[in-house]
Amino acid sequence: MKATPQHQETLLELNRIDLQLRRNQKQIDEINRGEQVQAQRQLLLANSERLLVARNELDALELELTRAETDLKLVEGRIAKDETRLQQSSNQKDVQGMQSELQSLAKRKGELEDAELVLLERKDEILANLKTIELERAEIQKTLEILESEQTSGLAKLNSGQQLLREDRARNLGLLTAEVSEHYEKLFSRGLGVGRLDGLICDACGMTLSGDSIDAVRNTPADELAHCGECGAILVRF
């Protein structure tokens, strides 16, 4: 197949562009998959679940505290009432009954105060845990924002580069004959490309050409396309 030395150099450049397009597309696909972003979003989701559990636990404890405080006020009110009645009563039997009830109320008050103290200590623990989760959430969100920003800017840069490469590709294809460009397209679609002959080595596949292969290349006229006998790529000999 006829191809001037200039056309063969164009094929080398075209192959370089296509390989770069393929590498860029791979990077674009990786960014679109966003494995780091997805992993960070999973961390955020897990954090949200922990945050919800902690807040629900705090709400439930606040309800318990409210009930405990209400019960304690009721007992304190009953104690105050009985103490007033005790001071005003002169009936020995009534006095003994009220004293007995005051002892029971004092015991109940102590139990409620102890229970309230336990609840307050537990509340401190929950609040501390909640603060830790919220701090972790802030860090996760910060990292996620950075990753998403990098993802957006990275995609913009790569897509811009792809557009420029496609323009270069079209320009180089336009320099070739229809026959040569079609031949190249078929080879590249099969995973073959264009390489330069470096001594006895095809730099498209990195293999050393056998004696018969190198003879075939050397016997190919300069204005015709030669091919690597090992991988089938177009070989540029200049």
PyMOL commands that set and color helices and strands:
alter all, ss='L'
color gray80, all
select helices_A, chain A and resi 5-33+35-88+92-174+178-189+211-218
alter helices_A, ss='H'
color red, helices_A
select strands_A, chain A and resi 194-198+201-202+226-227+234-236
alter strands_A, ss='S'
color yellow, strands_A
deselect
rebuild
show_as cartoon
